[in-house]
Amino acid sequence: MQFIVLVGAFLTAVFLVYGLYGLLFSRRLAVLDRLEMQTMEPEEMWHADISKRQGLRQQSLQILGAMGKMFSRKSYLDSMHRKLIQAHILLRPDEFIGLVMVSGIGAALLFFLLTGSFLMAVLVAVIGFKAPGIYVDVAKGRRMQALNNQLPEALNIISSGLRAGYSFPQAMAVVGREMDAPIADEFNRVLRDNRLGKSMDDALLEMTARTDNEDLDLVVTSLLIQRQVGGNMAEVLNKIEHTIRERMRIKGEIRALTAQQRMSAVIIVLLPIAVALLLLVINPEYMLTLVTEPIGIMVLSIAVIMQIVGIMIIRRIVQIEV
């Protein structure tokens, strides 16, 4: 039995490493590979190594994708596909779900081999299943925050370009050239879709669905109405820019006013963990009672549930819509 668990842990660890490799470094390595190919001399043999490395990554992602398809519904795959696009993670949803499975199962098996505690292995499995999703949410939040911060400047560039005599696509192209990701990537994709035959209205609507950003949705809605009824587009964009800047200012003030409450939430979460680790170092037998005795397991479970409820209440209190 132990041999089977060991083999399973090894295989899941291998797939986990390949999955994390593709998740975190696939885009960067693809760029490096293209740069290497551009600088090769005809007689050099680096191309074989690059192809082999790309094939290894592709095979690992195919295995993860097959695992994800076996255990996922189409509706969940579609939802995860939108999240991965919004987070700008270059994985298919089935590949990501396969990575989640390997992360949870592999972490649990490895922890069980190291400690022999089934209960703690289950807890580690839950953490392993949740960790990739948390990473996606964090990446999505950072990308959306960067998009929000860039949007007023992008609107200012477009309105200035329209006043200078540029057409709307030309003004968007200036944003794509002069600004950084993510807004430059989104605007360039709109222009590319338009060049490939899609109407500008449809391309803009797809951008709002892709980003799921309230401010950008306001901009696109105003642009679509203006394109139908006519009017001064530059003036409309200036007013929207002012509105977005005011919203950002108010959000900043709210974050400053609620900083103490948010810090309290962090302390509430970290303090019990820190005390538990300290007691584990000082008196391990005392802490092991919480995971070996039925009453200890019950107390620990109640404490975790109360922690989660407290975090949710504090988040609800400090979350103010603007």
C-alpha positions, 0 to 999 in steps of 0.5 A: 500500500505504501509503495502505491501511495509513493508511486502516486505521489511521485507521478502527481509531483511530476505532473504538478511541476510540469503544470506549474512550469507551463502556468508560470513560465510558458509565455516567457519561455515562448518569447525566449525561444522565438528570440533564439530562433531569430539569432540562430545561424543556419549551421547551429543545432539549437533548434532541435533543443528548442523543439524538444523543450516545447514538445515536453511542455506541450505533452505535459499540458496535454496530459493535464488537459485530458485529466481536466476533461474527464472530471469537468462539465462544459459550463464549468469549463466555459466559466474557467475559460473566461477567468483564465482570459481575464487573468491572462494565463496562457492555459486552456481550462481543461489544462488548468483543471488538471493542474488543480487536481494534480496539485490537490492530490499530489500535495495530499499524498506527499504530506501523508507520506511525510507525516502519516496523518490522514486528517492533515493530508485531507486539509492539505488536499483542500489547500492544494485544490484551492491554491491554483484558483486563488492564484487565478483570482489574484492575477485577475485582480491585479490585471483589472486594477492595472486596467483601471489605472490605465483607462483614464490616460487611454481615454485622454489619448483617444480624445486628444487624437480625435481632436487632432483629426484622427479616426477612432481606430487610429486613436485606439492604435495610438493607445496600443503603441504608446501604452503598456499592457494590459490596456494596450493588449486589449485595444490591439486585439479590438483593432485586430478583430476589426481588421479581420472582418468583425464590426467595431461594435462587436469587437468592443462588446467582446472586449467588455465581456473579456475584461469584465470591467465596470469602467470599461463597460461604461466607456464602451456603452457610451461609445456605442450610443454615440456612434449610433446617435452622433455627437462630439465623441471627444467631449463624451470621452473627456466627461467619462475620463473625469467620472472615472478619475473621480471614482478612483479618488473616492475609492482611494479615500475609502481604502484609506478610511477602512485600512484599520478594519482590513488590517484587523482582518489580517491580524485576526487570520494570522494571530491564531496561526502564529500562536499555534506554530509557537505552541507547536515549537514549545510543546508539540504534544499539546498541539498534537492533541488537536489533530489526534483526539476527537475533541481536539479535532472538533475544537479545531474545526469550530475554530476554523469555521469561526475564522472563516465567518469572521473574515467574511463579516469583516470583508462585507463591512469594509466592502463599499460600492462606489 
